[in-house]
Amino acid sequence: MLTREQIKQFVADGFVRLDQAFSRALAERCCALLWADLGCDPADRSTWHQPVVWLGDYQQEPFVKAANTAVLHMAFEQLVGIGNWQPRGSLGTFPVRFPCDIPGGHDMGDTGWHIDASFPGADSDPNNYLTWRVNVHSRGRALLMLFLFSDVGELDAPTRIRCGSHLEVARLLAPAGEKGLAIRDLDLSATATCPETLATGQAGTVYLCHPFLTHAAQINRGSQPRFLAQPPLLLAQALAKGFELRGQQTAALVPVALAIRQALGQTNLDSD
């Protein structure tokens, strides 16, 4: 169960770290399956040829177990609300980042600051994720999650996080109302002054992040590949339009919605 201080941190900083959210044994079983799909030998660095390999959605039993531990389910209910989220039936995608000293281990140009899109708009290209949208109600998405399946230290390509950036993003999204903004049109320069931290931890660690949290990848300067999944927690169908921000007492708001409301005050919702 999350403590009161952890929930306050989530609202203020935009994330909470859960150590041992799933077991190391589960992480190792999952990594064995991932290595098999990578087509290279974990003991032979000469077979590591790409800086980043993207692996798709995984529905095998160890992945589903890792995504649905009692610790995680309780945290989901505390942050998103009972009945407001959908259990994960899989985990993915996995951007596996290999050490940058391997042949061809250069920056792939995929390490920019961003937030994740949540839904396609009427004008969105289904094949171009940058045209997908996000709105102030966080339609479609309850949380961004970072599942660490390998030990991740400061050199091992930990995700970079801008603390408190979710509050700035809420203020950027508010004027666009329910329509929201395409990811390519969202100027995140206002988050550049936010303090930066790194999503480090041992295998089995999970970061539960506000859907508006600004984050970025980085190259792997360590000696081993980094295994991480970054799935969304999806909202239940009952919240198809996202979180309701108007007309509720502050005490009745779940932490995800409370953070948005605090960023906006009681105003800035007139464009809906």
Phi, psi and omega in degrees: 000136177289140177280168177300322180293322178295320179293320176298321178295319179301314181296319184280316187261338178095008179199161171221141180259129177248110175282144178054041176291332169217165190280155174297326179298318176296318179301318181292321177297319179294317181296326177299320178291322179293318177300320180299322181280338179290333179072025176224168188262121180298339181263000185230099183298338180293345179267000180267108190244347185236143180290327180220133173235125180265122178251146188279195185291139183239122184249006180293158188306315181295328178291317180296321177296317181298327183277350190228040176287160179299324179299315181291316181300320179294319179294320177302315181296324180289323185271327188249331180111144180296127179080003184263002185224161181254128176302146179282131175260006182192176172226139178164169357272166181247109168273101181276118184254119180271159180303144185285352180271002175283160176303129181078013184275050183267172176293129183271004180077021181245030186245024181279159178288139184196169162241164183270138178287160186239331185206153176277139173271176180298332182258012184281145173268117183300340180264000181233099184299334181292345177269352177289164193237168172216142178233173188295339178273359184055047177308128174088338187231129178267318182211155160264137181231142177239111180259119180267117179258353171230162175294131184236108174263187185296336181266351191265040178059045176293144176299135176273139183233135172263107185296131178080001183293337179298331180288319177296318181295321178302319180291329177290325185278334188306314182297339182275353175059212184293330180296323178073193182233146171290147182305322182292341182261003184266112181273110185265014182299334179294343180269359187295336181270359179290143177300145183253140174224171184241140180274074179265167176155172178277161176305133185104353177279142176229133172259121174261118190239146173300141183298342180265005185292127178280131184212168182206148173279173172206164181289158182268111179262007179273200185249350183231155177297149177256127180251118183215139172250146183227061183279156169276155161264120186272149176286150175293159181300332180296339178247044185301330180265003179101191183283137174281125185251345181261157165070010179245147172293144181307320182295340182271351183279139173287158186305323179299313180288325180299319179298318179295314182297319179294324179295325185264347191069213178262008186241195175068016177249011186289344183278352183292000000 
